[in-house]
Amino acid sequence: MSEPELEIPENWESRVPGDWEWQSLWTAVEEGDNDYSGERVQQAIDADIDARVILDDGLFPGFNLQGNRFSEQLIFIPEMLITARAMKTGLALIRPLLAAAAEKPLGTFVIGTVLGDMHDIGQSIVTIMLENAGFNVINLGTDVHPDKFIETAIAEKADLIGFSALLSTTVYYQKVTIDEFKNSGHRDKVHILIGGAPTSQEWADECGADGWGKDAMAAVILARDLMSESRVAWS
């Protein structure tokens, strides 16, 4: 198992003042130093660096590096949560600037744990990582009835839906909920992802999901990829 490498944004120097460096922020996010990540992001704002550049060139590289390590099981949930905290600190400072510049989120993602299942640690981590990746996330919590998923998808004109299940006794409700989306006539308007300990790609294929995230980082990558695939528009 190889150690993931830091992916340095191409031509980042052309988007910042001549004496600027991002390495310290990449390291701060990677190591979970939320105090410095906030300080450095504020310095970037004060230097009139575009908020989207701060996000893409400054915050994402360290976050993605840890996400890749998480996917390779080189680090685990505690380390990923520390990195996410540092990411959120920086993101909180630039989010108003992104909104003011009419920067749209990558998409709207509705997530929740299926009916009968009260576990939320997995989908909570996915929520954090999706938000940090630029998605607007509506987290419905646990024990979510299929009708609630459908109602929220309609109200929010959702792009993606995520069903989490931790128990072998509740995973069947992922299929039930997908079937209810079909019955409601809205299945072709959303991309549906599933995840959780008892799930697999085989189960995703069987229950009719559009994809399976084996972990939080895989879910984010899959969500990004699915946003580029066509679907029927909400009326």
C-alpha positions as MATLAB code, in Angstrom:
seq = 'MSEPELEIPENWESRVPGDWEWQSLWTAVEEGDNDYSGERVQQAIDADIDARVILDDGLFPGFNLQGNRFSEQLIFIPEMLITARAMKTGLALIRPLLAAAAEKPLGTFVIGTVLGDMHDIGQSIVTIMLENAGFNVINLGTDVHPDKFIETAIAEKADLIGFSALLSTTVYYQKVTIDEFKNSGHRDKVHILIGGAPTSQEWADECGADGWGKDAMAAVILARDLMSESRVAWS';
ca = [
       0.000    0.000    0.000;
       1.706    3.220   -1.179;
       1.621    6.543    0.614;
      -0.579    9.059   -1.263;
       1.188   12.174   -2.496;
       0.161   15.782   -2.093;
      -1.481   16.938   -5.323;
      -0.247   20.481   -5.921;
      -2.662   22.625   -7.978;
      -1.316   23.318  -11.441;
      -0.104   26.893  -12.021;
      -1.168   27.987   -8.533;
       1.511   30.690   -8.543;
      -0.319   32.571  -11.309;
      -3.351   33.090   -9.070;
      -1.636   34.702   -6.051;
       0.757   37.592   -5.296;
       4.370   36.945   -6.217;
       5.623   36.289   -2.687;
       2.742   34.024   -1.659;
       3.037   30.399   -0.494;
       0.380   27.764    0.218;
       2.537   25.000    1.710;
       1.951   26.116    5.295;
      -1.830   25.983    4.779;
      -1.665   22.611    3.057;
       0.261   21.300    6.074;
      -2.076   22.963    8.576;
      -5.151   21.357    7.054;
      -3.397   18.003    6.739;
      -2.313   18.064   10.379;
      -5.570   19.539   11.672;
      -4.176   22.866   12.879;
      -7.440   24.777   12.790;
      -5.963   27.887   14.461;
      -3.371   28.368   11.740;
      -5.744   27.400    8.935;
      -8.061   30.207   10.019;
      -5.169   32.645   10.368;
      -3.729   31.832    6.945;
      -7.081   31.957    5.184;
      -7.726   35.380    6.715;
      -4.318   36.528    5.462;
      -5.291   35.330    1.990;
      -8.565   37.237    2.180;
      -6.700   40.372    3.288;
      -4.337   39.902    0.324;
      -7.384   40.029   -2.008;
      -6.902   36.452   -3.200;
     -10.109   35.160   -4.774;
     -12.184   33.035   -2.400;
     -12.466   30.214   -4.931;
      -8.682   30.200   -5.302;
      -8.320   29.988   -1.528;
     -10.632   26.989   -1.512;
      -9.211   25.130   -4.499;
      -5.511   25.983   -4.170;
      -5.198   26.575   -0.439;
      -7.595   24.295    1.412;
      -8.297   21.310   -0.814;
      -4.770   19.896   -1.289;
      -4.161   19.059    2.386;
      -7.752   17.892    2.803;
      -7.598   15.642   -0.255;
      -4.276   14.172    0.861;
      -5.776   13.086    4.171;
      -8.894   11.880    2.396;
      -6.766    9.638    0.191;
      -4.947    8.333    3.253;
      -8.318    7.638    4.860;
      -9.450    5.699    1.792;
      -6.245    3.644    1.922;
      -6.842    3.019    5.665;
      -3.541    4.685    6.533;
      -5.414    6.987    8.905;
      -8.751    6.545   10.622;
     -11.828    8.484   11.733;
     -10.162   10.551   14.528;
      -7.446   11.861   12.211;
      -9.957   12.580    9.449;
     -12.202   14.504   11.826;
      -9.258   16.654   12.969;
      -8.441   17.503    9.363;
     -12.115   18.244    8.685;
     -12.161   20.673   11.612;
      -9.239   22.637   10.170;
     -10.911   22.627    6.758;
     -14.182   23.910    8.227;
     -12.396   26.747   10.036;
     -11.031   28.064    6.753;
     -14.221   27.370    4.858;
     -16.290   29.358    7.365;
     -14.264   32.463    6.514;
     -14.635   32.227    2.745;
     -18.197   30.899    2.544;
     -19.761   34.415    2.737;
     -17.376   35.582    0.008;
     -18.313   32.660   -2.204;
     -21.997   33.437   -1.662;
     -21.475   37.121   -2.426;
     -19.748   36.165   -5.673;
     -22.757   34.005   -6.541;
     -20.634   30.871   -6.377;
     -23.096   28.032   -6.532;
     -22.573   24.849   -4.524;
     -21.512   21.809   -6.515;
     -24.957   20.373   -5.907;
     -27.581   19.621   -3.275;
     -27.132   16.346   -1.442;
     -29.807   14.914    0.869;
     -28.447   12.310    3.273;
     -29.809   10.211    6.118;
     -29.832    6.812    7.791;
     -32.657    4.574    6.646;
     -35.797    3.602    8.537;
     -35.177    1.583   11.685;
     -31.477    2.435   11.981;
     -30.328    4.882   14.666;
     -26.628    5.015   13.742;
     -25.210    8.264   12.399;
     -21.423    8.332   12.807;
     -20.730    7.272    9.218;
     -23.157    9.617    7.522;
     -22.088   12.465    9.846;
     -18.517   12.122    8.568;
     -19.756   11.964    4.973;
     -21.788   15.124    5.614;
     -18.725   17.015    6.858;
     -16.638   15.927    3.894;
     -19.353   16.723    1.356;
     -19.791   20.205    2.826;
     -16.048   20.749    2.750;
     -16.044   19.646   -0.897;
     -18.573   22.355   -1.775;
     -21.932   20.566   -1.618;
     -25.064   21.926    0.005;
     -25.962   19.053    2.355;
     -29.309   18.437    4.034;
     -28.806   15.822    6.740;
     -32.098   14.223    7.794;
     -30.537   12.298   10.678;
     -31.450    8.731   11.577;
     -34.485    6.462   11.220;
     -35.638    8.340    8.117;
     -38.857    7.163    6.486;
     -38.786    6.854    2.660;
     -41.482    9.517    2.395;
     -39.233   11.993    4.216;
     -36.406   11.402    1.739;
     -38.809   11.936   -1.156;
     -40.452   15.042    0.337;
     -37.071   16.642    1.007;
     -35.744   15.766   -2.441;
     -38.751   17.472   -4.019;
     -38.584   20.543   -1.760;
     -34.836   21.022   -2.241;
     -34.721   19.922   -5.901;
     -31.943   17.574   -4.816;
     -29.219   16.405   -7.162;
     -28.109   13.455   -5.052;
     -29.530   11.310   -2.255;
     -27.482    9.219    0.164;
     -28.839    6.308    2.211;
     -26.727    5.032    5.102;
     -27.319    1.746    6.953;
     -25.157    0.106    9.596;
     -27.231   -2.979   10.398;
     -27.857   -6.043    8.288;
     -31.454   -5.867    9.513;
     -31.996   -2.342    8.144;
     -29.961   -2.360    4.932;
     -32.992   -3.701    3.057;
     -34.648   -0.307    3.562;
     -32.158    1.165    1.128;
     -33.854   -0.866   -1.584;
     -37.304   -0.065   -0.199;
     -36.542    3.660   -0.348;
     -35.213    3.440   -3.894;
     -38.358    1.548   -4.893;
     -40.466    4.300   -3.321;
     -38.607    6.893   -5.382;
     -39.538    4.853   -8.454;
     -43.172    4.606   -7.356;
     -43.315    8.364   -6.777;
     -42.077    9.067  -10.304;
     -38.949   10.907   -9.120;
     -36.244    8.247   -9.399;
     -34.815    9.622  -12.635;
     -34.402   13.117  -11.139;
     -31.773   12.181   -8.555;
     -28.611   10.143   -8.331;
     -28.756    7.757   -5.380;
     -25.731    6.609   -3.393;
     -25.635    4.028   -0.617;
     -23.105    3.275    2.082;
     -22.584    1.591    5.431;
     -20.938   -1.475    6.918;
     -23.245   -4.143    5.419;
     -23.242   -2.608    1.933;
     -21.152   -3.375   -1.151;
     -21.017   -2.634   -4.847;
     -22.922   -5.860   -5.417;
     -25.703   -4.685   -3.128;
     -25.750   -1.281   -4.824;
     -26.261   -3.006   -8.169;
     -28.954   -5.255   -6.738;
     -30.963   -2.542   -4.996;
     -30.799   -0.116   -7.923;
     -28.483    2.564   -6.532;
     -26.292    4.676   -8.803;
     -23.207    4.047   -6.731;
     -21.632    2.804   -3.515;
     -19.207    4.661   -1.284;
     -16.973    2.298    0.645;
     -15.934    5.221    2.853;
     -16.459    8.964    3.203;
     -13.799   10.013    0.699;
     -15.064    7.542   -1.877;
     -18.559    8.978   -1.405;
     -17.302   12.510   -2.103;
     -15.449   11.426   -5.253;
     -18.484    9.507   -6.461;
     -20.778   12.466   -5.763;
     -18.539   14.762   -7.793;
     -18.487   12.282  -10.683;
     -22.260   11.789  -10.637;
     -22.854   15.540  -10.853;
     -21.512   15.419  -14.408;
     -23.956   12.690  -15.453;
     -27.297   13.592  -16.983;
     -30.644   13.191  -15.234;
     -34.183   14.483  -15.643;
     -34.548   18.078  -14.394;
     -36.940   19.023  -11.629;
     -39.895   20.964  -12.949;
];
